[in-house]
Amino acid sequence: MQKEVTIYDIAKALNYSIATVSRALKDDPSVKPATKKKIVSFANQKGYQTNYFASSLRNRKTYTIGVIMHELNSHFMISVLAGIENILSKTVFDIIIAHSAESAKMEVANTNNLFHKRVDGILASLTYETKDLSHFEQYHKKNVPVVFFDRVEEKNNWDNVTINNQKAGYDATQHLIDQGCKNIVHITGFLTRNVYEQRFEGYKQALKKNEIPFKESNVFVNDLQKEACIEVANKISKMKPMPDGIFVTNDISAAIVMQTLKDLKIKIPEDIAIVGFNNDIVCTLVAPKLTTINYPGITMGEVAARTLLNSIYEKENNKNTTSTSTIIESKLIIRASSTRKSKSK
């Protein structure tokens, strides 16, 4: 087996000091361009590889960021990950992705695993089931930054990146009311999570402002999976009187509900107007195209990554840090699934 080339070998072969070789390989501006070019060229020719493991032992850093995601099969979460990579790909940090699959138990296991891998920071979106953040306290004790995004615990002293979910829920419901809807159903995920609880509050706020009575029977809480959405759509079709508007807190779920209603010969939006949430790619693939709230995943990922990098830098330089809550702007996108011009105010 061929011996691995080290910086000591390069220094000896080129008659440079080990310090000069080390700085050149790190692209240190203190090294003359000609010297740097000569060292890097020789290193590449000999197949030199940076020993990050040894470096991490010396610096007590692994140059890795853990990303804990509650799901991997949504357009929104993939967009968030793309935003994170946009920022971290320009740095020395690599990403380790952990999937909790909406399980609090898996989230705890992932959190512990990444802690023992000595990641330099964590980006996390919480599961439906997460009750508290005690499993993240070990990071706090070791001064390792944690930034929560999308699904967060806002009452805790951590960095959070979210949208104004209550306003988004209000805007979606108000749009349906503006289109003439007075009997609006709300289909949502479990209200233990901030995103769904706050969108629900926005829904109720819009009803109250427009003096439309809130009805518990118009609220359906489930896991937003296909079977549950089909079941809800069938129930809606049998309601007396049948609702004239639906606000669903997930685009895929909204598309499933809409297709099920169409199969039951219910016209969209003439009989029932529908608004989704996230601006998933499915919005423009269904007919009619789905009105939704644009939830800018790439922007959220970029902001979360920048927030984490700033926190890592501040902690490395022993600067006092305070937790931050960053709100990303969302926007209602009106399409055909909710547009009822003949009935609008």
C-alpha positions as CSV (number, residue, x, y, z in Angstrom):
1,M,0.0,0.0,0.0
2,Q,1.3,3.4,-1.0
3,K,2.2,5.7,2.0
4,E,-0.1,8.6,2.4
5,V,1.5,12.0,1.6
6,T,1.7,14.4,4.6
7,I,2.6,18.1,4.8
8,Y,5.9,17.0,6.3
9,D,6.7,15.1,3.1
10,I,5.8,18.2,1.0
11,A,7.9,20.5,3.2
12,K,10.9,18.2,2.9
13,A,10.6,17.7,-0.9
14,L,10.2,21.4,-1.6
15,N,12.5,22.7,1.1
16,Y,9.8,24.8,2.8
17,S,8.9,25.0,6.5
18,I,6.0,22.9,7.7
19,A,4.2,26.2,8.7
20,T,4.6,27.6,5.2
21,V,3.2,24.4,3.6
22,S,0.3,24.4,6.0
23,R,-0.6,28.0,5.4
24,A,-0.4,27.5,1.6
25,L,-2.7,24.6,1.6
26,K,-5.2,26.7,3.6
27,D,-5.0,29.5,1.0
28,D,-3.5,31.8,3.6
29,P,-2.9,35.3,2.0
30,S,0.4,35.6,3.9
31,V,2.0,33.1,1.5
32,K,3.3,34.5,-1.8
33,P,1.2,33.5,-4.8
34,A,4.1,31.8,-6.6
35,T,5.0,29.8,-3.5
36,K,1.4,28.8,-2.9
37,K,1.0,27.7,-6.5
38,K,4.1,25.6,-6.3
39,I,3.1,23.9,-3.1
40,V,-0.6,23.3,-4.1
41,S,0.5,21.9,-7.5
42,F,3.0,19.5,-5.9
43,A,0.4,18.4,-3.3
44,N,-2.2,17.7,-6.0
45,Q,0.4,15.8,-8.0
46,K,1.2,13.6,-5.1
47,G,-2.4,13.0,-4.2
48,Y,-2.3,14.9,-0.9
49,Q,-5.5,14.8,1.2
50,T,-6.2,17.1,4.1
51,N,-6.5,15.2,7.3
52,Y,-9.6,16.8,8.8
53,F,-9.7,14.2,11.6
54,A,-6.3,15.3,12.9
55,S,-7.3,18.9,12.4
56,S,-10.5,18.5,14.3
57,L,-8.7,16.9,17.2
58,R,-6.3,19.9,17.4
59,N,-9.0,22.5,17.0
60,R,-11.8,20.7,18.8
61,K,-14.0,21.2,15.7
62,T,-15.4,18.7,13.3
63,Y,-16.5,21.2,10.7
64,T,-19.9,19.5,10.5
65,I,-23.4,20.8,10.9
66,G,-26.3,18.5,11.9
67,V,-29.6,19.1,10.2
68,I,-32.6,17.4,11.9
69,M,-35.7,17.3,9.6
70,H,-39.1,16.0,10.6
71,E,-39.7,14.8,7.0
72,L,-37.8,14.5,3.7
73,N,-40.6,13.9,1.2
74,S,-42.0,17.5,1.0
75,H,-41.2,20.2,-1.5
76,F,-40.9,22.7,1.3
77,M,-38.4,20.8,3.3
78,I,-36.3,20.0,0.2
79,S,-36.3,23.8,-0.5
80,V,-35.2,24.5,3.1
81,L,-32.3,22.0,2.7
82,A,-31.3,23.7,-0.7
83,G,-31.2,27.0,1.1
84,I,-29.0,25.6,3.9
85,E,-26.6,24.1,1.3
86,N,-26.5,27.4,-0.6
87,I,-24.9,29.0,2.4
88,L,-22.8,26.1,3.9
89,S,-21.4,25.0,0.6
90,K,-19.4,28.3,0.6
91,T,-17.8,27.4,3.9
92,V,-15.7,24.6,5.4
93,F,-18.7,23.0,6.9
94,D,-20.2,19.7,5.8
95,I,-23.8,18.7,6.5
96,I,-25.1,15.5,8.3
97,I,-28.8,15.1,7.7
98,A,-30.9,13.2,10.3
99,H,-34.5,12.3,9.6
100,S,-36.9,12.0,12.6
101,A,-39.9,10.9,10.5
102,E,-42.4,12.7,12.8
103,S,-41.2,10.6,15.8
104,A,-40.1,12.3,19.0
105,K,-38.2,9.2,19.9
106,M,-36.2,9.3,16.7
107,E,-35.7,13.0,17.2
108,V,-34.1,12.4,20.6
109,A,-32.0,9.6,19.1
110,N,-30.8,11.8,16.3
111,T,-30.0,14.7,18.7
112,N,-27.9,12.4,20.9
113,N,-26.2,10.8,17.9
114,L,-25.2,14.2,16.4
115,F,-24.0,15.3,19.8
116,H,-21.7,12.4,20.1
117,K,-20.4,13.0,16.6
118,R,-19.4,16.4,18.0
119,V,-21.1,18.6,15.4
120,D,-20.3,22.3,15.6
121,G,-24.0,23.3,15.4
122,I,-27.5,22.1,14.8
123,L,-30.4,23.2,12.6
124,A,-33.6,21.5,13.6
125,S,-37.3,21.4,12.7
126,L,-39.4,19.6,15.4
127,T,-41.8,16.6,15.0
128,Y,-45.5,16.6,15.7
129,E,-44.8,14.7,19.0
130,T,-42.0,16.8,20.5
131,K,-43.1,18.0,23.9
132,D,-40.0,19.8,25.1
133,L,-36.5,20.6,24.2
134,S,-34.7,18.9,27.0
135,H,-32.7,16.6,24.6
136,F,-31.1,19.8,23.2
137,E,-29.9,21.0,26.5
138,Q,-26.6,19.0,26.2
139,Y,-25.7,21.3,23.3
140,H,-26.4,24.4,25.4
141,K,-24.1,23.1,28.2
142,K,-21.3,22.5,25.7
143,N,-21.8,25.9,24.1
144,V,-22.8,24.4,20.8
145,P,-25.3,26.6,18.9
146,V,-28.8,25.3,17.9
147,V,-31.2,27.1,15.5
148,F,-34.7,25.9,15.1
149,F,-36.7,26.6,11.9
150,D,-40.3,26.2,10.7
151,R,-41.5,24.0,13.6
152,V,-40.2,25.6,16.8
153,E,-40.9,26.1,20.5
154,E,-41.1,29.9,20.5
155,K,-41.3,30.2,24.3
156,N,-37.9,28.8,24.8
157,N,-34.6,30.7,24.8
158,W,-33.3,29.4,21.4
159,D,-32.7,31.0,18.0
160,N,-35.8,30.5,15.8
161,V,-36.6,31.2,12.1
162,T,-40.3,31.1,11.2
163,I,-43.0,32.9,9.2
164,N,-45.9,34.7,10.8
165,N,-48.1,31.7,10.7
166,Q,-51.1,33.4,12.3
167,K,-51.1,36.2,9.7
168,A,-50.8,33.6,7.0
169,G,-53.8,31.7,8.3
170,Y,-55.7,34.9,8.6
171,D,-54.9,35.9,5.0
172,A,-55.9,32.5,3.6
173,T,-59.2,32.6,5.4
174,Q,-59.9,36.2,4.7
175,H,-59.4,35.6,1.0
176,L,-62.1,32.9,1.1
177,I,-64.4,35.3,2.9
178,D,-63.7,37.9,0.3
179,Q,-64.7,35.4,-2.4
180,G,-68.1,35.1,-0.7
181,C,-67.5,32.1,1.5
182,K,-69.4,32.0,4.8
183,N,-69.1,28.4,5.9
184,I,-65.4,27.6,5.9
185,V,-63.8,24.3,6.9
186,H,-60.3,24.2,8.3
187,I,-58.2,21.0,7.7
188,T,-55.0,21.1,9.8
189,G,-52.2,19.1,11.4
190,F,-51.9,18.4,15.1
191,L,-52.3,21.6,17.0
192,T,-49.4,20.8,19.4
193,R,-47.0,22.3,16.9
194,N,-46.6,26.0,16.5
195,V,-47.2,26.1,12.7
196,Y,-50.7,24.5,12.9
197,E,-51.8,26.1,16.1
198,Q,-51.0,29.6,14.9
199,R,-52.6,29.1,11.4
200,F,-55.7,27.9,13.3
201,E,-55.6,31.1,15.4
202,G,-55.4,33.1,12.2
203,Y,-58.4,31.2,10.8
204,K,-60.5,32.0,13.9
205,Q,-59.4,35.6,13.9
206,A,-60.6,36.1,10.3
207,L,-64.0,34.5,11.1
208,K,-64.4,36.7,14.2
209,K,-63.5,39.9,12.3
210,N,-66.1,39.2,9.7
211,E,-68.7,38.2,12.4
212,I,-68.9,34.6,11.1
213,P,-69.6,32.1,14.0
214,F,-66.8,29.7,14.7
215,K,-68.0,26.0,14.6
216,E,-65.9,23.3,16.1
217,S,-67.5,20.8,13.6
218,N,-65.8,22.7,10.8
219,V,-62.3,21.9,12.1
220,F,-60.6,18.6,11.1
221,V,-57.3,17.8,12.8
222,N,-55.3,14.8,11.5
223,D,-51.9,13.8,10.2
224,L,-52.5,15.3,6.8
225,Q,-51.7,12.0,5.1
226,K,-53.6,10.7,2.0
227,E,-56.1,8.4,3.8
228,A,-57.0,11.0,6.4
229,C,-57.6,13.7,3.7
230,I,-59.8,11.4,1.6
231,E,-61.8,10.6,4.7
232,V,-62.3,14.3,5.5
233,A,-63.3,15.1,1.9
234,N,-66.0,12.4,2.0
235,K,-67.3,13.8,5.3
236,I,-67.3,17.4,3.9
237,S,-69.4,16.2,0.9
238,K,-72.1,14.9,3.3
239,M,-72.2,17.9,5.6
240,K,-75.5,19.8,5.8
241,P,-75.2,22.5,4.7
242,M,-72.1,21.7,2.7
243,P,-69.2,24.1,3.3
244,D,-68.5,26.7,0.6
245,G,-64.8,27.1,1.5
246,I,-61.8,25.0,2.7
247,F,-58.5,26.2,4.1
248,V,-56.0,23.3,4.3
249,T,-52.6,23.8,5.9
250,N,-50.7,21.7,3.4
251,D,-50.8,21.8,-0.4
252,I,-50.5,18.1,-1.0
253,S,-53.4,17.5,1.4
254,A,-55.4,20.3,-0.3
255,A,-54.8,18.7,-3.7
256,I,-56.0,15.3,-2.4
257,V,-59.1,16.9,-0.8
258,M,-59.9,18.8,-4.0
259,Q,-59.5,15.7,-6.3
260,T,-61.7,13.6,-4.0
261,L,-64.4,16.3,-4.0
262,K,-64.2,16.5,-7.8
263,D,-64.6,12.8,-8.0
264,L,-67.8,13.3,-6.0
265,K,-69.0,15.8,-8.7
266,I,-68.5,18.8,-6.5
267,K,-67.3,21.8,-8.5
268,I,-64.2,23.7,-7.5
269,P,-64.4,26.6,-6.9
270,E,-68.1,27.1,-7.8
271,D,-69.4,24.8,-5.0
272,I,-66.4,24.9,-2.7
273,A,-63.4,27.3,-2.9
274,I,-60.1,25.9,-1.7
275,V,-56.8,27.4,-0.3
276,G,-53.7,25.4,0.5
277,F,-50.4,26.3,2.1
278,N,-46.6,26.1,1.1
279,N,-46.7,26.9,-2.6
280,D,-45.7,23.3,-3.4
281,I,-45.1,22.4,-7.1
282,V,-48.4,20.5,-7.0
283,C,-50.3,23.8,-6.9
284,T,-49.7,24.3,-10.6
285,L,-50.1,20.7,-11.6
286,V,-53.7,20.2,-10.4
287,A,-56.9,21.5,-12.0
288,P,-58.0,24.1,-11.1
289,K,-54.6,25.5,-10.0
290,L,-54.4,25.8,-6.2
291,T,-54.4,29.1,-4.3
292,T,-51.9,28.9,-1.6
293,I,-49.6,30.7,0.9
294,N,-46.0,31.0,-0.5
295,Y,-43.8,29.7,2.3
296,P,-40.2,30.5,1.0
297,G,-38.3,27.4,2.0
298,I,-35.0,28.4,0.3
299,T,-35.0,31.8,2.1
300,M,-35.8,30.1,5.4
301,G,-32.9,27.6,4.9
302,E,-30.5,30.4,4.0
303,V,-31.5,32.6,7.0
304,A,-31.3,29.6,9.4
305,A,-27.8,28.7,8.1
306,R,-26.5,32.3,8.4
307,T,-28.0,32.6,11.9
308,L,-26.1,29.4,12.9
309,L,-22.8,30.5,11.4
310,N,-23.0,33.9,13.1
311,S,-23.7,32.1,16.4
312,I,-20.7,29.7,15.9
313,Y,-18.5,32.7,15.1
314,E,-19.7,34.6,18.2
315,K,-19.1,31.7,20.5
316,E,-15.7,31.0,19.1
317,N,-14.8,34.6,19.8
318,N,-16.3,34.5,23.3
319,K,-18.9,37.1,22.4
320,N,-22.1,37.4,24.5
321,T,-25.0,36.1,22.5
322,T,-28.7,36.5,22.9
323,S,-31.4,34.4,21.2
324,T,-33.1,35.8,18.1
325,S,-36.5,35.2,16.5
326,T,-36.5,35.9,12.7
327,I,-39.7,36.1,10.8
328,I,-39.6,35.3,7.1
329,E,-42.2,37.0,4.9
330,S,-45.0,34.9,3.4
331,K,-47.5,35.8,0.7
332,L,-51.0,34.7,-0.5
333,I,-50.9,33.5,-4.1
334,I,-54.3,33.6,-5.7
335,R,-55.1,31.0,-8.3
336,A,-58.3,29.4,-9.8
337,S,-59.2,27.0,-7.0
338,S,-60.6,29.9,-4.9
339,T,-61.5,32.5,-7.4
340,R,-65.3,33.0,-7.5
341,K,-65.6,36.4,-9.2
342,S,-69.4,36.2,-9.5
343,K,-69.7,35.8,-5.7
344,S,-66.9,38.1,-4.6
345,K,-67.8,41.2,-2.6
